[in-house]
Amino acid sequence: MRRFLTILFVVGTLFAPSVAGAQQSVNVIVNGQTMNFTEPPIVRAGRVFVPLRGIFEQLGASVVYANGQINATGRGRTVSLNIGSNQATVDGQPQTMDVAPFIVNATTFVPLRFVSQALGASVNWNDSTSTVTIDGGGPGPAPPPQQPGNGVRLVTVSPTGTIYTSSPTIQFQFNRGVRPSELRVRVDGNTVTSGLSQSGRTFFVNLPWPLPRGPHHVRVNGTTVDGAPFDLSWDFVRG
């Protein structure tokens, strides 16, 4: 009996580590390119998680990560996630995920399907090969031209990307002269023209209210000194 138990112990020692440490091997293909992550994908609760920077950048999005909050902007969309939380924001609209981002060995992992679809990509899973195929997650279509024919464009704007203050100063400069009295400035559809000031060709607007977290849209329209109309805009995110 003792010899039999010894044999069982040896066999168990040989095979237990491989079973306990087994992790499903997953392949990820984005726009025809096989991804090589700094850390391999992890499967939890039936969902594939991947390192955040590799996937966001491959999907054509820039990402800012600070204090457990992930803010990504790309393909005309914004996505916000939080470590350990199932709550997300996509283009300013709250969404609930069935899984939450997490950290393993200082690497942040995000749910691959949710992130990809939030950025407008399609996701397919091949169970027989454990392969995720993502299509349509490239840099996206070029933005439409800004009022072709009148030659007006914004040469500098601020803020851009992701900011962490609730009271930014809106700044913009044109490449040619405009009529200040005919300028109209809106933030998220709300008129803020009353706070407009000017220094040379640069215009400033101090917002009369604090900005909530999430994406924001600035729209500036008016006419040039020659009377040509224009309607220009840009986006940023408050983290």
N, C-alpha and C positions, 0 to 999 in steps of 0.2 A: 504493500500500500504506500509506504513512504517513497519508494522508487517511482510509483505511478504519479504521486503528487508532485514529485520533483520534475518529472517530464512535463506535466501540465504547466507548472510554473515557468519553465524554460520556454515552452511554446508560447505561453501568454506574453512573456517578456519580449519575444521576438516580434510578435504581431501587433500588440497593443499600441505602440507608438505610431505605427503607420496608420492605424484606424483613427486614433484620437487626433492625430495631426493632419488628417486628410482634408483638403480644401479643393472644392471643385475648380478645375482649370477652365477659365473662360477666355475666349478670343474676342477681341473687339476690333471691328473694321469700320472706319469712318471715311466715307467718300472714296471707297476702294483701297484705302491705306490701312494696313494692319498696325494697330497701336502697340507701342512698347512703353509701358508706364514705368515710373521709378519704383513703384510697388505694384505687385500683381492685383488684379481685380479680386474683390471679396464678395461672396454670396451670403446674404443674410435675409431670412424671412422670405426666401424665394425671389429676392431682388439683387441685381448686380450693382455693386458700388465700385467706383474708380477714383483715383486721386483727382482732386478738383482742378488743379491748374492744367494738367495735360488735356482733360476733356474739354474744358471751356475754351482754351486757346485753339484746339483743333476744330471746334465748332465756330470759330470766327468771332469769339467774344473776349473782351478784356475783363479781368476780374480783380476786385479789391477785397482782401480778407483781413479783418481786424476785429479783435475782441469777440471771436466766435461768430461774427456775422459775415456772410458771403454776399457780395454785390457784383453781379455780372451785367455787362452791357454789350450787345452785339446783334447784328441783323435787324436793327430797328426795334429791339426788345430789351427789356430789363428784367432781371430775375434776382430775387433776394431770398437767401436761406439762412438758417441759424443752426449751429451745432446742437444736436440733441432735441431739436424741435420739429414737429410734423407740420408746422405752419410755414407757408411760403407766400411770396408776393410775386406775381407775374404781370408786368405792365400796369402796376398799381392796383391790381385786383388780388384779394386774398385767396389762397388755395390751400387745401389740406392734402398732404402726402400720406401714404400709408406706411412710409418708412422715413427715418430722420438721418441727416448727416452725422458722422461720428469721426473720432480721431483714434488712430492706431499707430503707435511708435512715431509720434509727431507728424504723421501724415493724415491730412483731412480727406475723408472719403465722402462722395456725394452719390445719390441714386442716379444711375446712368439714364434710365428711361425717362424719368421726370425732367431732368436737366435738358436732355436732347429735345424732347417734345416742347418744352417751354421756349426753346430757341428756334422752333419751327421746323425741326428735322423729323423724319420718319424713322421708326425703330422696328426692327424685325429680329425675332429670336429663333434660332435653329437648335432644337433640343437635341438632335442626334449628334451634332458636332459641338454643342455648347458655345455657339458663336452669336454675338450680337452684331448686326449690320445696321449702320446708321447712314442715311442718305439725306442730302439737302441741307447739311449743316455747314456749308462753306461761308465765305464772307458775305453772301447775299447780293441782291441786285444793287446797282449803283443808284444813289439818290437822284431824284428828279432835278433838273436844272433849276436854278433860282431865277425865275422870271426872265427867260431868254429874250434878248432883243433890247432890254433897257440898260444892260451892262452894270447893274448894281449888285454888289455882293458884300457880305460881311467879312472883313479881313481879320478881325479879332473879336472873340466873344468870351465871356466869363460869367458864371462858372461853367466848367465842362467836366465830363467824367463823373466821379463820385466825390462829394464833399461831405464834411462832417460838422457843419455849422448850420443852425436853423435860420440865420439872418444874413445871407450873403448879399453882396451888392451886385446887381445885374449890370454888366458892362458890355458895350459893343461899339464897333467902329466900322464905318463904310469906306469903300474904296473911292467914293466920289461924293460931292456935296449933295445934301438933302435939305428939305425945308423943315426945320425943327418944329415949327408951329403945327405941322401936319402929321407929325409922328404919332403913332398909337402903339403902345406896348402892353402886351397881355402876358400873364403868367398863369398857366393852367386855365386859360379862358377868362381870367379876372383882369380887368383893366387896372394898370398901375401907372398910367401916364402922368398922373398928378405928381409923382415923385421924381420925374425926369429932370436931370440937369446935364450940362454940356461943358466939355473942355476941349477946344479944337474940334476935331472930327470924332472924338470919343464921347459917348453918352453914358450916363449912370442913372440907375434907378435903385433907391433904397426901398425895400419892401415894407409895407405897413403891417405885415403879420408874419409870424414864424412859419417856416415851411415844415410840413410833416415829413417823415421818412418816406422814401420811395422816389419814383421817377417824376420829373417836372418838365414842362414844355414852355419855352419862351417864344413868343411871336411878335415880330416888329413889322409894321407896314406904314406906308406913307408915300411921298412923292419926292423925286429928285428936284434939284434947282431948275431943271429944264421941264419939269411937269410930268415926268414919266413915273407911273405907279410901280410900287414894288411890294412884295409880301414875303418876308424871310423868317426863318425860325431855326431853333436848335433845341437840344435836349440835354439834361443832366440828371444826376441821381443824388438825393440826399441820403447818406448812410446813417 
